Amino acid sequence: MGEALRRRIEVAKGTMMTSGVEEVFNHATVPSDMGELLTDPRSFARPNEVHEALTWLRANQPVSQVVNERYEPFWLVTKHQDVMDVERQANIFRNGDRSTVLIPQDMLQAVEKVMHSPHLTRSVVNMDDREHRVYRSLTQSWFMPGNIKKLSDRMRGIARTHVERMLERQDGECDFVSDVALHYPLHVVMEILGVPEQDEGRMLLLTQQLFGARDPELARDASAMASPEKGIAMFQAVLGDFYGYFNKLTADRRANPRDDVASVIANAQIDGQPISERDANGYYVLIATAGHDTTSASTAGAIWALAERPELLKQVQADLSLIPGLVEEAIRWTTPVKHFMRTAAQDYELRGQRIKAGDWLMLSYLSANRDEEVFEAPFDFRVDRERNKQIAFGYGAHVCLGQHLAKLEMQILFEELLPRVKTLEIAGTPAWTQSVFVSGPKRLPIRFTVN
């Protein structure tokens, strides 16, 4: 972070605490109860409440600041067009200067103290400008549509295996999350990365501990999050387990390169020098976690929606050409990544609000994907929605590398599964992960009959 920008952030924070919001910023502020709701991980296990608050904000205060003593002040951007405008201006709204994920103020300070950086890991997510382009280009070709299509036969085989296991259950019931949705995309992305099948369970557990750190059912140690020092230590322990694994993978791929992404990362050259251990590990962790967790969430979101709407299941089964539309709608509906944060590098006006250099912004993809100005009847689940402009994968320079892989994985799974089931219904109480950042179904008990 540049010194001038650091001073701007410190001045803004200090003035906020001493002079009051209205005197300094003269802007719209999110009502305190909504600010509490939208920064509490537990709220995202009750998504209807979150959507109710975001709907009000889109209509009344589409760009407004959240002031909460537990967090540094930040702007909440709720409209689809505004999220896109911020994303497309990566030179103005930067990723590297502050955390790209909302975390409490004491945790931010603990990260800075330990890492001398706002980030626990280094990856393309928190890089800017030329550095971002260089690192992203290392693996970009692997995840482009042309290359992904070459893997479709292998994906179909993996999908068919998981469908067969599900349909062979004698009781006609399963937890679709733990039995199918978690493991199918995990297997696909680990094959691409180069992680052997026997290690997939380890990767899944570490991913859940990283993204679900504030969910008592998924965290390695939920009590650790009560203390910033213990919380950081827990994150470091999880990342340390990832790094220990991937350091061995790097050594192997440098000695014995293969046709996989791990070999690309391990043997990468950055400005004529081998990629650093920290940067390689950050790359591995990004692919090994985001590469399957978000796809799992959207896949489960689709089955949840169909199980509650039998007429839509019949509609898709009668016309399988609707499956790509089902995929897009499931991604919009679920929006696994709820937000990313950006930092303004210069003063900027957005919907009449004066954003200052150094200000922190939350891009709410969850809100943008329910924007009434973009999506007709946004709270309806429609498999035949025309021109679905969902932005769950982000937009602009930082759009998700794996979006084409995710969509094809989901399409192939639904092509294999949906023609073979007669009915789907909810068979218990589904549940969402408690997380402000990445949240999707963590339990989805369903009952099915087979054609």
Buried (B, 14 or more C-beta within 10 A) or exposed (E): BEEEBEEBBEEBBEBBEEEEBEEBBEBBBBBEEBBBBBBBBEBBBBBEBBBEBBBBBBEEBBBBBBBBEEBBBBBBBBBBBBBBBBBEBBEBBBBBBBBBBBBBBBBBEBBBEBBEBBBBBBBBBBBBEEBBEBBBEBBEEBBEEEBBEEBBEBBBEBBBBBBEEBBEEEEBBBBBBBBBBBBBBBBBBBBBBBBEEEEBEBBBBBBBBBBBBBBEEBBBBBEBBEBBEBBBBBBBEBBEBBBEBBBEBBEBBEEEBEEBBBBBBBBBEBEEEBBEEEBBBBBBBBBBBBBBBBBBBBBBBBBBBBBBBEEBBEBBBEEBEBBBBBBBBBBBBBBBBBBBBBBBBEEBEBBEBEBBBBBBBBBBBBBBBBBBEBBEEBEEBBBEBEEBBBBBBBBBBBEBBBBBBBBBBBBBBBBBBBEBBEBBBBBEEBBBBBBBBBBBBBBBBBBBEEE
